[in-house]
Amino acid sequence: MACPCCWWPPRSLRLSSSRLRVPRSPDPMSQHPTATRLVPAERLSAITSLIAEGSVFEGHFHASRDQGIKVDGVLKGNITFDNGGTLHVGATGVIENTRLEADYVFIEGKVSGTVIARKALEIAGSATLLGDASYDELIDMHPRARVRGKIEYRGDFDATSD
């Protein structure tokens, strides 16, 4: 606020409340819906297969190599990666009555079935998981995620820690 009896701050630097604008910091998830904390970004950008929004796929997806799939549409079947694998269920993705198995699993949409993540399981705030999930190394679940089922750690417990 300017002092009425002195020169500081100069009139050119004075701001009226109508000109004062405080920039808001945007919600990072609204700008980058696929921003993850555990699943490496290079794994998501290297995804090779897509079930697009508006499409329905009935059947099983199986890969013996380290590949990736993103589901933005509807999948009725299983997804299995024998070695490696990245599975991204987008915000519009729906996977029904299924068994999913990959190294990295990132869920933003709706999954009904069993999920097995051998390295990292990440469940976003927009996600719904109806079924059991297990992970071997890391998990990150947003507080707004909706989960109905059991979540189990399958890795080894360190016998020296309490």
Secondary structure, 3 states (H helix, E strand, C coil): CCCCCCCCCCHHHCCCCCCCCCCCCCCHHHHCCCCCCCCCHHHHHCCCEEECCCCEEECCEEECCCCEEEECCEEECCEEECCCCEEEECCCCEEEEEEEEEEEEEECCEEEEEEEEEEEEEECCCCEEECCEEECCEEEECCCCEEECCEEECCCCCCCCC
